[in-house]
């Protein structure tokens, strides 16, 4: 991004009605509660932080401060303090808005996901190749993890983006089909598709089945999606891969079979055994240092209980 120095900007009081919204602004939704608080503050104290704009003929285009501008329009204010900057390139215009908000408040991930393709397109036009993840992170000011999460949403079919847009208009407490829901689901489906591609002949049908189950509380928690990935990696814990494929086909179909049931029916025991093995190995490594000193009475009692349970377990085998 070609830097535009704030020191080059000049402060003016600009007529509010000569300012236009920036068509490249990624932000698509302003929550009413936030606007109401800002409106009252501006009503009482005026605009304390100037907006940023660039000149476009006889008009001005916003770079930063759309909420302040909207409030001034609603309050019928004649002018607003503004820093007038040099007109940026299309790419710089977009990246400026990303970087301003990365230092202030984070946008909804869907907001980022809907605009990243435009960043990629403009970068490719300017540099002859699309940006990689590191370049996207550096240019937008977003963490690389945020870029990765946003890309999962970016690649969703439009019908699911539309669902998310509708949810974003509801108060946070009433949102059910959240960005995190779709991110968890897409990560799980990607893992399943890589490990056992034959169980997902139609990814969109699998999405719809999982979405319906979540709506019907067959899937009660979005974290359950992580168990789909564990089932797909059955061979990593020496579980039966054929059984894993069978339960995955069933859970990815329209029915009342839950992820929790699929996990219990296939790989839960294998993962529990692996967890116990890890703990036993850790305990074995640390017992030598314990043996070289006097045992605390509580520790001695716990070790005796453990020893009795181990003898019982081994006798059963």
Secondary structure, 3 states (H helix, E strand, C coil): CCCCCHHHCEEEEEEHHHEECCCCCCCCCCCHHHHHHHHHHHHHHCCCCCEEEEEECCEEEEEECHHHHHHHHHCCCCEEEEEEECCCCHHHHHHHHHHHHHCCCCCCHHHHHHHHHHHHHHHHHHHCCCCCHHHHHHHHCCCHHHHHHHHHHHCCCHHHHHHHHHHHCCCHHHCCCCHHHHHHHHHHHHHHHHHCHHHCCCHHHHHHHHHHHHHCCCCCCHHHHHHHHHHHCHHHHCCCHHHHHHHHHHHCCCCCCCHHHHHHHHCHHHHHHHHHHHHHHHHHHHHHHHHCCCCCHHHHHHHHHHHHHHHHHHHHC
